[in-house]
Amino acid sequence: MDAVRYMNWEWKFQVGNAQEVDRSLASRRTKMLSKPTRVRAQGSQNSEGSVLAIDVGTGGTKAALISSSGCLVSSAFASHQPPAPSPMGWQASMEQDQEGWWLAAKMAIKDCLSNNSSRNFGIWLPDAIALTGQMQDVILLPKEPASQKRNAILYSDARGFVEAEEIAELAGGSSSLVSTTGQLQGGTSLLAKLRWLDKHDMSAAAECKNILFGGHDYIAWKLTGALVTDATTASTTGLTDLSFQYAESLIKTVNLGHWLEMLPHIAPVDIPCGEVSEAAAIELGFPLLKAIPVLHCCGDAGACSLGAGAGIPGSMYGYLGTSGWVAGSFLRSPENVMRSVPGVFTLAHPDSTLVFRTGSIMTAGGNLAWAASNLVYTSRRDILLMKEVDKLARLAQTGCGGLLYLPFLTGERCPFEDPIARAAFIGISSDTTLPEMFRSIMEGVTFAMRSARDVMLDKPWADTGPLRLVGGGASSPLWPQIIANVFRQTVEVLEDSQDVGVKGAALLAGKWLGWHSTFSPGGDWLKVQRTYYPSHEDSLAFDSLFATYKEAYHSLKNIFEKLSRYRK
């Protein structure tokens, strides 16, 4: 498995245009929602149900068949073309072809449902399909289907950093934005991105029929025709208020009112948004999937929280994929909803009495994937395998001989927003070794994660219990121990640590199907595989290194700005 794949094992009902609802389809769905129907493969002797869960990430799309007891029966992964800067050369831009998400979803679904594991289990035809995926994107669907589609503008795209300042001024200041939306709105927010489109791509609004916000929004549309998003995803955009509905007054105040009619409907995450159309079932290669219920579940941060067992207060987790975050569930109180820290998001939760809170860094495992691809050349292949990177990193000691790494490959958003900051090794000498470079990347990413955690929480971390670690980075034997030492926290790695997104989506679908009634079910849903305990000696050393890490960015901030003038 290559480095990229290793790191990426990343409420009203309405359909179609917000102005019109197909009454016959709505009637069929009303019946469907009231009586979940279990579909079984012919000849199956297995009494367990299953959900086909799909997670549309940045690096690829995963499809997984998950049983009612939480067992992952089969899974498949199909890669996407890597995100890339806009071909127009806009600074801090990052785009991806959304049609590639659908192609990858078709491949992953086919492989998942066709393999022997699912067929032997006797439940290859699922009871429901559950969707999750990347959030905070701008996906413009054209009025003319034959028109060339614009690439999706991704969550990490910060081209609107100037427009973010303009939005704040139009809104009456940053404090006014926080009081309306609950958090600061920087260059990655959709407020800034839509204003950027109005200024630099002036035909975008005129040619657009509908906007979607996430990878799973797009797959839901392709499967069912429904133009919907979920409240968790919508609450990442800056377009919603403290009730997690669209802040129409704000949107009009900042001169974006012409986009309102194009916004997707915010649909419930715990009932189907539609059913697989006949055309989609045929395109998938499984005609029997026609009319299978489709649930548009939480975006990836919410689904991962549920799949990691952090769907209830008092539990938290860390995600190490291409990007990274620390997150958990908190009571929905004013102090937990209104946040004025860059990169700290308060997101809608399926339980209306709770909120998800995340502290997100721009690039986590992507730093290690870059290093594995570029720091070493081997004759056998283009990049090192991740298990070899781990083996090398274990040869280095804590602190890496005085080598420090800043993990800002694509800028940073928490605890500060700076789209022009870049990664840096500090302290390279003639004695520096490759193992020290790899380990310093792990340590630097961990420092960034701790920075996000520290600004996110208002109470001591020790009050929250162990940190559950998920994502591709959790597969490393070394990295979880580094995190335990830096965080001064016990770290638990889940058995299905790379599958929490699909398991979280399946967990929501399972509630609708009547499999369980809680966000923390038993069985195979949440099983701990390994536990790491902090070393007092290493934690003391890391406390000092962490203080130096925090100083380094501020010392280099002006240097980053000067160097940005030489980038393409």
C-alpha positions as CSV (number, residue, x, y, z in Angstrom):
1,M,0.0,0.0,0.0
2,D,1.5,3.4,-1.0
3,A,1.7,6.4,1.3
4,V,-1.2,8.3,-0.2
5,R,-3.6,5.3,0.2
6,Y,-2.2,4.6,3.7
7,M,-2.9,8.1,4.9
8,N,-6.4,8.5,3.3
9,W,-8.1,5.5,4.9
10,E,-9.6,8.9,5.1
11,W,-34.6,19.3,8.6
12,K,-37.3,19.7,6.3
13,F,-38.0,17.1,3.7
14,Q,-37.6,18.3,0.1
15,V,-36.4,17.0,-3.2
16,G,-34.8,18.7,-6.2
17,N,-35.2,22.5,-6.6
18,A,-36.2,24.3,-3.4
19,Q,-39.2,25.7,-5.2
20,E,-40.8,22.5,-6.3
21,V,-41.4,19.0,-4.9
22,D,-42.4,15.9,-6.9
23,R,-45.6,14.9,-5.0
24,S,-45.7,11.3,-6.2
25,L,-42.0,10.8,-5.2
26,A,-42.7,12.5,-1.8
27,S,-45.6,10.2,-1.3
28,R,-43.6,7.1,-2.0
29,R,-40.8,8.3,0.3
30,T,-43.2,9.1,3.1
31,K,-44.3,5.4,3.1
32,M,-40.7,4.3,2.8
33,L,-39.7,6.4,5.9
34,S,-42.5,5.0,8.0
35,K,-41.7,1.4,7.3
36,P,-38.1,0.4,6.7
37,T,-38.0,-2.7,4.4
38,R,-35.3,-5.2,4.8
39,V,-34.0,-6.5,1.4
40,R,-32.1,-9.8,1.4
41,A,-30.2,-11.6,-1.3
42,Q,-32.0,-14.6,-2.7
43,G,-31.2,-17.8,-0.9
44,S,-29.6,-16.0,2.1
45,Q,-29.7,-17.8,5.4
46,N,-28.2,-14.9,7.3
47,S,-30.6,-13.1,9.6
48,E,-28.4,-10.0,10.0
49,G,-29.1,-6.9,8.0
50,S,-26.5,-4.7,6.4
51,V,-25.8,-1.1,5.3
52,L,-23.7,-0.1,2.4
53,A,-21.8,2.9,3.6
54,I,-19.9,5.3,1.3
55,D,-17.3,7.8,2.4
56,V,-16.2,10.3,-0.2
57,G,-12.8,11.6,0.9
58,T,-10.1,13.7,-0.7
59,G,-7.8,10.9,-1.8
60,G,-10.5,8.4,-2.7
61,T,-13.9,6.9,-2.0
62,K,-14.5,4.0,0.3
63,A,-17.5,1.6,0.2
64,A,-18.1,-0.8,3.0
65,L,-20.8,-3.3,3.8
66,I,-21.5,-3.3,7.6
67,S,-23.7,-5.7,9.4
68,S,-26.3,-4.9,12.1
69,S,-23.8,-6.0,14.8
70,G,-21.2,-3.5,13.5
71,C,-19.0,-6.0,11.7
72,L,-17.2,-4.8,8.6
73,V,-18.1,-7.5,6.1
74,S,-16.3,-6.2,3.1
75,S,-14.8,-2.9,1.8
76,A,-13.2,-1.4,-1.2
77,F,-11.4,1.8,-2.0
78,A,-11.0,3.7,-5.3
79,S,-8.6,6.6,-5.6
80,H,-9.4,10.0,-7.0
81,Q,-7.1,12.2,-9.0
82,P,-5.2,14.3,-6.5
83,P,-6.5,17.8,-5.7
84,A,-4.6,20.5,-7.6
85,P,-4.4,24.3,-7.7
86,S,-6.7,26.0,-10.1
87,P,-5.5,25.9,-13.7
88,M,-6.0,29.7,-13.7
89,G,-3.1,29.9,-11.2
90,W,-5.0,31.5,-8.3
91,Q,-3.0,31.7,-5.1
92,A,-4.0,29.2,-2.4
93,S,-6.5,27.5,-4.6
94,M,-7.3,23.8,-4.5
95,E,-9.7,22.0,-6.8
96,Q,-10.9,18.5,-7.7
97,D,-13.0,17.0,-10.4
98,Q,-16.3,16.0,-8.7
99,E,-17.2,13.6,-11.5
100,G,-14.1,11.6,-10.4
101,W,-15.9,11.1,-7.1
102,W,-18.8,9.4,-8.8
103,L,-16.5,7.2,-11.0
104,A,-14.6,6.2,-7.8
105,A,-17.9,5.5,-6.0
106,K,-19.1,3.2,-8.8
107,M,-15.8,1.3,-8.7
108,A,-15.7,1.0,-4.9
109,I,-19.4,-0.1,-4.7
110,K,-18.9,-2.7,-7.4
111,D,-15.8,-4.1,-5.7
112,C,-17.4,-4.1,-2.3
113,L,-20.6,-5.9,-3.3
114,S,-18.9,-8.3,-5.7
115,N,-16.2,-9.8,-3.4
116,N,-16.4,-13.2,-1.8
117,S,-16.7,-11.8,1.8
118,S,-20.0,-10.1,1.1
119,R,-21.4,-13.0,-1.0
120,N,-20.4,-15.6,1.6
121,F,-22.1,-13.5,4.3
122,G,-25.3,-13.7,2.3
123,I,-26.1,-10.0,2.6
124,W,-24.6,-8.4,-0.5
125,L,-27.9,-6.5,-1.2
126,P,-28.1,-4.0,1.6
127,D,-31.1,-2.7,3.6
128,A,-29.9,0.9,3.0
129,I,-27.1,3.1,1.7
130,A,-25.5,5.6,4.0
131,L,-23.4,8.5,2.7
132,T,-20.7,10.7,4.3
133,G,-17.8,12.6,2.9
134,Q,-15.7,15.8,2.7
135,M,-17.3,19.1,3.6
136,Q,-17.0,22.8,3.0
137,D,-16.7,22.5,-0.8
138,V,-18.3,24.6,-3.5
139,I,-19.8,22.3,-6.2
140,L,-21.6,24.3,-8.9
141,L,-24.2,22.3,-11.0
142,P,-24.8,24.1,-14.3
143,K,-28.2,25.1,-15.6
144,E,-27.4,23.3,-18.9
145,P,-26.5,19.6,-18.3
146,A,-24.3,19.6,-21.4
147,S,-22.3,22.5,-20.1
148,Q,-18.8,21.9,-19.0
149,K,-18.8,21.6,-15.2
150,R,-16.4,23.7,-13.1
151,N,-14.2,21.7,-10.8
152,A,-15.2,21.5,-7.1
153,I,-13.5,24.2,-5.0
154,L,-12.3,22.2,-2.0
155,Y,-12.5,22.8,1.8
156,S,-8.7,23.6,1.8
157,D,-9.0,26.2,-0.9
158,A,-8.2,29.6,0.7
159,R,-8.2,31.8,-2.4
160,G,-10.8,34.0,-0.7
161,F,-8.6,35.3,2.1
162,V,-9.0,38.9,0.8
163,E,-12.7,38.4,0.3
164,A,-13.0,37.1,3.9
165,E,-11.9,40.5,5.1
166,E,-14.4,42.2,2.8
167,I,-17.2,39.9,4.1
168,A,-16.3,40.8,7.7
169,E,-16.5,44.5,6.9
170,L,-19.8,44.2,5.1
171,A,-21.2,42.2,8.0
172,G,-20.3,44.8,10.5
173,G,-17.0,43.3,11.8
174,S,-15.7,39.9,12.8
175,S,-17.6,40.0,16.1
176,S,-20.9,40.4,14.2
177,L,-20.0,37.4,12.1
178,V,-19.3,35.3,15.2
179,S,-22.5,36.4,16.8
180,T,-24.5,35.3,13.7
181,T,-22.7,32.1,12.6
182,G,-21.0,31.1,15.8
183,Q,-17.4,31.2,14.6
184,L,-14.9,33.2,12.7
185,Q,-15.2,33.0,8.9
186,G,-11.9,33.0,7.0
187,G,-10.8,32.5,3.4
188,T,-12.0,28.8,3.4
189,S,-15.6,29.7,4.3
190,L,-18.2,29.7,1.5
191,L,-19.0,33.3,2.3
192,A,-15.5,34.2,1.0
193,K,-15.5,31.6,-1.8
194,L,-18.8,32.8,-3.2
195,R,-17.7,36.4,-3.1
196,W,-14.5,35.4,-4.8
197,L,-16.5,33.8,-7.6
198,D,-18.6,37.0,-8.0
199,K,-15.4,39.0,-8.4
200,H,-13.2,36.7,-10.5
201,D,-15.6,34.3,-12.2
202,M,-18.5,36.6,-12.9
203,S,-20.5,34.1,-15.0
204,A,-20.5,31.5,-12.3
205,A,-23.7,32.5,-10.6
206,A,-25.5,33.1,-13.9
207,E,-24.6,29.7,-15.2
208,C,-25.3,27.8,-11.9
209,K,-28.6,26.1,-11.1
210,N,-27.7,24.5,-7.8
211,I,-24.8,24.4,-5.3
212,L,-23.7,21.4,-3.2
213,F,-21.3,21.5,-0.3
214,G,-19.8,18.1,0.1
215,G,-18.6,14.9,-1.7
216,H,-21.6,13.0,-0.3
217,D,-24.0,15.7,-1.5
218,Y,-22.8,15.0,-5.0
219,I,-23.1,11.2,-4.7
220,A,-26.6,11.6,-3.2
221,W,-27.6,13.6,-6.2
222,K,-26.2,11.0,-8.6
223,L,-27.9,8.2,-6.8
224,T,-31.3,9.7,-6.1
225,G,-31.7,13.1,-7.8
226,A,-32.0,14.8,-4.4
227,L,-30.3,18.2,-4.1
228,V,-29.6,18.1,-0.4
229,T,-26.9,18.6,2.2
230,D,-26.9,17.8,6.0
231,A,-26.8,20.2,8.9
232,T,-23.2,19.1,9.9
233,T,-21.9,19.9,6.5
234,A,-23.9,23.1,6.1
235,S,-22.5,24.4,9.5
236,T,-19.0,24.3,8.1
237,T,-19.8,26.8,5.4
238,G,-20.4,30.0,7.3
239,L,-23.8,30.3,5.6
240,T,-25.8,29.1,8.7
241,D,-26.8,30.7,11.9
242,L,-26.8,29.4,15.5
243,S,-29.9,27.3,14.8
244,F,-28.0,25.6,11.9
245,Q,-30.4,27.0,9.3
246,Y,-29.4,29.4,6.5
247,A,-28.6,32.9,7.8
248,E,-30.6,34.5,5.0
249,S,-30.3,38.0,6.4
250,L,-26.5,37.8,6.7
251,I,-26.2,36.3,3.2
252,K,-28.2,39.2,1.8
253,T,-26.3,41.8,3.9
254,V,-22.9,40.7,2.4
255,N,-24.3,40.9,-1.1
256,L,-24.6,37.2,-1.7
257,G,-28.4,37.0,-1.8
258,H,-28.5,36.0,-5.5
259,W,-27.0,32.6,-4.4
260,L,-29.8,31.8,-1.9
261,E,-32.2,30.0,-4.3
262,M,-29.3,27.8,-5.4
263,L,-28.4,26.5,-1.9
264,P,-29.2,22.8,-1.2
265,H,-32.0,21.8,1.2
266,I,-30.7,20.9,4.7
267,A,-32.1,17.3,5.1
268,P,-32.3,15.1,8.2
269,V,-29.4,12.7,8.6
270,D,-31.4,9.9,10.2
271,I,-34.1,9.2,7.6
272,P,-33.6,8.6,3.8
273,C,-33.3,11.6,1.5
274,G,-34.5,9.3,-1.4
275,E,-34.0,6.0,-3.1
276,V,-31.6,4.7,-5.7
277,S,-33.0,5.5,-9.1
278,E,-33.3,2.9,-11.9
279,A,-30.8,4.8,-14.0
280,A,-28.3,4.9,-11.1
281,A,-28.7,1.2,-10.3
282,I,-28.1,0.3,-13.9
283,E,-25.0,2.6,-14.1
284,L,-23.7,1.0,-10.9
285,G,-24.0,-2.4,-12.5
286,F,-26.5,-3.7,-9.8
287,P,-30.1,-3.2,-11.1
288,L,-31.4,-4.8,-7.9
289,L,-30.2,-1.7,-6.0
290,K,-33.1,0.2,-7.5
291,A,-35.4,1.7,-4.7
292,I,-32.9,1.0,-1.9
293,P,-33.3,3.8,0.7
294,V,-30.4,6.3,0.7
295,L,-29.5,8.3,3.9
296,H,-27.6,11.5,3.5
297,C,-25.7,11.2,6.8
298,C,-23.4,13.7,8.6
299,G,-20.3,15.0,6.8
300,D,-17.0,13.3,7.5
301,A,-16.2,15.1,10.8
302,G,-19.6,14.1,12.3
303,A,-19.6,10.6,10.9
304,C,-16.0,10.0,12.2
305,S,-17.1,11.2,15.6
306,L,-19.9,8.7,15.7
307,G,-17.8,5.9,14.3
308,A,-15.0,6.6,16.8
309,G,-17.5,6.5,19.7
310,A,-17.3,10.2,20.3
311,G,-21.0,10.8,19.6
312,I,-21.8,11.4,23.3
313,P,-20.3,14.0,25.7
314,G,-17.2,13.0,27.6
315,S,-15.4,11.2,24.8
316,M,-13.1,12.6,22.1
317,Y,-11.0,11.4,19.3
318,G,-8.2,12.4,16.9
319,Y,-8.2,11.9,13.2
320,L,-5.0,11.4,11.2
321,G,-5.6,11.3,7.5
322,T,-4.4,13.6,4.8
323,S,-5.8,16.4,7.0
324,G,-6.3,16.1,10.7
325,W,-8.5,17.2,13.6
326,V,-9.4,16.6,17.2
327,A,-13.1,16.4,17.9
328,G,-15.8,15.4,20.3
329,S,-19.5,16.0,21.3
330,F,-20.5,18.7,23.7
331,L,-23.7,20.1,25.2
332,R,-25.4,22.7,23.0
333,S,-24.8,25.7,25.2
334,P,-23.9,29.3,24.2
335,E,-20.2,28.8,25.2
336,N,-20.0,25.7,23.1
337,V,-21.7,27.1,20.0
338,M,-20.0,30.5,19.7
339,R,-16.3,30.2,19.0
340,S,-14.0,32.9,17.8
341,V,-10.9,30.8,17.2
342,P,-9.6,30.1,13.6
343,G,-10.1,26.5,12.6
344,V,-12.3,25.6,15.5
345,F,-15.7,24.5,14.1
346,T,-18.9,24.0,16.0
347,L,-21.1,21.7,13.9
348,A,-24.6,20.4,14.0
349,H,-25.1,17.1,15.8
350,P,-27.9,14.5,15.0
351,D,-28.9,15.0,18.7
352,S,-30.3,18.5,18.8
353,T,-29.2,18.9,22.5
354,L,-25.5,18.4,21.4
355,V,-22.9,19.9,19.0
356,F,-19.8,18.5,17.5
357,R,-16.7,20.6,18.1
358,T,-13.6,20.2,16.0
359,G,-10.2,21.7,15.9
360,S,-8.9,21.1,12.4
361,I,-5.4,21.5,10.9
362,M,-4.9,21.8,7.2
363,T,-2.4,18.9,6.5
364,A,-1.6,16.0,8.8
365,G,-0.6,12.7,7.2
366,G,-0.2,14.4,3.9
367,N,3.1,15.7,5.2
368,L,4.4,12.1,5.7
369,A,3.0,11.1,2.3
370,W,4.9,13.9,0.7
371,A,8.1,12.9,2.5
372,A,7.8,9.3,1.5
373,S,7.3,10.3,-2.1
374,N,10.1,12.9,-2.3
375,L,12.8,12.4,0.3
376,V,13.8,8.9,-0.8
377,Y,14.4,7.2,-4.2
378,T,14.3,3.5,-4.5
379,S,14.8,1.4,-7.6
380,R,11.9,-0.8,-6.7
381,R,9.1,1.8,-6.8
382,D,8.6,5.5,-6.6
383,I,7.9,5.8,-2.9
384,L,8.5,4.1,0.4
385,L,5.8,1.9,1.9
386,M,4.5,3.4,5.1
387,K,5.6,0.4,7.2
388,E,9.2,1.2,6.1
389,V,8.7,4.8,7.1
390,D,7.6,3.7,10.6
391,K,10.6,1.4,10.8
392,L,13.0,4.2,9.9
393,A,11.3,6.7,12.3
394,R,11.7,4.3,15.2
395,L,15.5,4.6,14.8
396,A,15.3,8.2,15.9
397,Q,15.0,9.5,19.4
398,T,12.5,11.9,20.9
399,G,13.3,15.4,19.7
400,C,15.1,14.0,16.6
401,G,18.5,15.4,17.5
402,G,17.2,19.0,17.6
403,L,15.2,18.8,14.4
404,L,11.8,20.5,14.3
405,Y,9.2,20.3,11.5
406,L,6.4,22.8,10.8
407,P,3.6,20.9,8.9
408,F,2.1,23.7,6.9
409,L,2.4,22.1,3.4
410,T,-0.8,23.9,2.2
411,G,-1.0,26.7,4.8
412,E,-2.7,26.4,8.2
413,R,-6.1,27.2,9.7
414,C,-5.9,26.3,13.4
415,P,-5.0,27.9,15.8
416,F,-4.2,30.6,13.2
417,E,-5.3,31.1,9.6
418,D,-2.4,31.6,7.2
419,P,-2.8,30.4,3.6
420,I,0.7,31.4,2.6
421,A,2.5,29.6,5.5
422,R,4.5,26.6,4.4
423,A,6.2,23.5,5.8
424,A,9.8,23.8,7.1
425,F,12.5,21.7,8.7
426,I,14.3,23.7,11.3
427,G,17.7,22.5,12.6
428,I,19.1,20.3,9.8
429,S,22.8,19.7,10.2
430,S,25.4,17.4,8.7
431,D,24.5,14.9,11.3
432,T,20.7,14.8,10.5
433,T,19.5,11.4,9.4
434,L,16.6,10.3,7.3
435,P,15.0,8.6,10.3
436,E,15.1,11.9,12.2
437,M,13.5,13.7,9.3
438,F,10.6,11.2,9.2
439,R,10.1,11.2,13.0
440,S,10.3,15.0,13.1
441,I,7.4,15.1,10.7
442,M,5.3,12.9,13.0
443,E,6.3,15.1,16.0
444,G,5.5,18.3,14.1
445,V,2.1,17.1,13.0
446,T,1.4,16.0,16.6
447,F,2.3,19.5,17.9
448,A,-0.1,21.0,15.4
449,M,-2.8,18.6,16.6
450,R,-2.1,19.6,20.2
451,S,-2.3,23.3,19.3
452,A,-5.8,22.6,17.8
453,R,-6.8,20.7,20.9
454,D,-5.6,23.3,23.3
455,V,-7.5,26.2,21.7
456,M,-10.6,24.1,21.3
457,L,-11.2,23.1,24.9
458,D,-12.2,25.3,27.8
459,K,-11.5,22.7,30.5
460,P,-8.6,20.4,31.3
461,W,-8.0,17.6,28.7
462,A,-7.8,15.1,31.5
463,D,-11.5,15.5,32.1
464,T,-12.4,13.8,28.8
465,G,-10.8,10.4,29.3
466,P,-8.7,8.5,26.7
467,L,-8.2,9.9,23.2
468,R,-9.3,7.5,20.5
469,L,-7.2,7.7,17.4
470,V,-8.5,6.9,13.9
471,G,-7.5,7.4,10.3
472,G,-4.5,6.0,8.4
473,G,-2.0,7.4,10.9
474,A,-3.4,5.2,13.6
475,S,-2.0,2.2,11.7
476,S,1.5,3.3,12.6
477,P,3.0,1.4,15.6
478,L,5.0,4.6,16.5
479,W,2.7,7.6,15.9
480,P,0.1,6.8,18.6
481,Q,2.8,6.7,21.2
482,I,4.2,10.1,20.1
483,I,0.6,11.5,20.4
484,A,0.2,9.9,23.9
485,N,3.4,11.6,25.1
486,V,2.8,15.0,23.5
487,F,-0.9,15.1,24.6
488,R,-0.1,13.6,28.0
489,Q,-3.1,11.4,27.4
490,T,-3.9,7.7,27.1
491,V,-4.5,6.9,23.4
492,E,-6.8,4.1,22.2
493,V,-6.6,2.8,18.6
494,L,-9.9,1.3,17.4
495,E,-9.9,-2.1,15.6
496,D,-11.4,-0.5,12.5
497,S,-9.5,2.8,12.9
498,Q,-9.5,3.4,9.2
499,D,-13.2,2.8,8.8
500,V,-14.8,5.1,11.3
501,G,-16.3,7.3,8.7
502,V,-18.2,4.5,7.0
503,K,-19.1,3.0,10.4
504,G,-20.4,6.3,11.6
505,A,-22.7,6.7,8.6
506,A,-23.8,3.1,9.0
507,L,-24.5,3.7,12.7
508,L,-27.0,6.4,11.8
509,A,-28.7,4.2,9.2
510,G,-28.8,1.4,11.7
511,K,-30.7,3.7,14.1
512,W,-33.3,4.3,11.4
513,L,-33.5,0.5,10.7
514,G,-34.1,-0.2,14.4
515,W,-30.8,-2.0,15.0
516,H,-30.0,0.2,18.1
517,S,-31.2,3.3,19.8
518,T,-27.9,4.9,21.0
519,F,-24.9,6.7,19.4
520,S,-22.7,4.2,21.3
521,P,-23.9,0.7,20.5
522,G,-22.2,-2.5,21.6
523,G,-21.2,-5.5,19.5
524,D,-18.4,-4.8,17.0
525,W,-19.2,-1.1,16.5
526,L,-16.5,0.2,18.9
527,K,-13.7,-2.2,19.6
528,V,-10.3,-1.0,21.0
529,Q,-7.4,-2.8,19.4
530,R,-4.3,-1.2,21.1
531,T,-3.8,1.2,24.0
532,Y,-0.8,3.6,24.5
533,Y,0.1,5.3,27.8
534,P,2.2,8.5,28.1
535,S,5.8,8.3,29.2
536,H,6.4,10.9,31.9
537,E,10.0,11.4,30.8
538,D,9.1,11.9,27.1
539,S,6.2,14.1,28.0
540,L,8.5,16.5,29.8
541,A,10.8,16.7,26.8
542,F,7.9,17.3,24.5
543,D,6.5,20.1,26.7
544,S,9.7,22.0,26.0
545,L,9.7,21.2,22.3
546,F,6.1,22.2,22.0
547,A,6.9,25.6,23.4
548,T,9.6,26.0,20.8
549,Y,7.2,24.8,18.0
550,K,4.8,27.6,18.9
551,E,7.5,30.2,18.7
552,A,8.7,29.0,15.3
553,Y,5.7,30.0,13.3
554,H,5.7,33.6,14.6
555,S,9.4,33.9,13.9
556,L,8.9,32.7,10.3
557,K,5.6,34.4,9.5
558,N,7.2,37.3,7.6
559,I,9.6,35.0,5.8
560,F,6.6,32.9,4.5
561,E,5.0,36.1,3.2
562,K,8.2,37.1,1.3
563,L,8.7,33.6,-0.2
564,S,5.1,33.5,-1.4
565,R,6.0,36.0,-4.1
566,Y,8.1,33.4,-5.9
567,R,5.4,30.7,-6.1
568,K,3.5,30.0,-9.3
